Amino acid sequence: MTRVDLIRLIERREEGRAKQDQEILSEVREQLLELLSAYPDDAEVNYQMGIACDNSGLGDKAIPYYERAIELGLSGADLERCLMGLGSTYRYWGQYDKAVATLSRGMKEFPENRAIQVFLAMALYNSQNYKESVELLITNLMESTTDEKLQYFKRGINYYKDNLDETALNE
């Protein structure tokens, strides 16, 4: 396997994803399985197989490939996307504790990735950590919005984000 071969498969997978073409995605999965049989300990090939499964609507099959890629030392932007994919897939399949742990790691290692934070907020919600979920969503909203009305009320919104249960009745 050369990097060129893998790049071509990635491009083909992205084409299949963009077109929602299950035939292309199936072909890519088959070719990635062949690569995996030759290179079972290649983090990137495992990661790409996870993405190909996810893109095909086979998230439950993606999980072991994502986990293996991380175990094998995936790093950089690939690790960032892998943590995102794995965490969101755990959440979708109801594995909320694993989702929170994975996405929390992603947020810690890639603090600028708002998508990871939003998926973490959803997993926190699913874990019944409602306050933490809302705080994280409000933080992301207020740090990324250009909406003038939200900006006008920024100080108050940020105060109440940290004091969601505060009312005049409980002072």
Buried (B, 14 or more C-beta within 10 A) or exposed (E): EEEEEBEEBBEBBBEBBEEEEEEBBEBBBEBBEEBBEEBEEBBBBBBBBBBBBBBBEBBEBBBEBBBBBBEBEBEEEBBBBBBBBBBBBBBBBEBBEBBBBBBBBBBEEBEEBBBBBBBBBBBBBBBEBEEBBBBBBBBBBBEEEEEEEEEEEEEEBBEBBEEEEEEEEEE
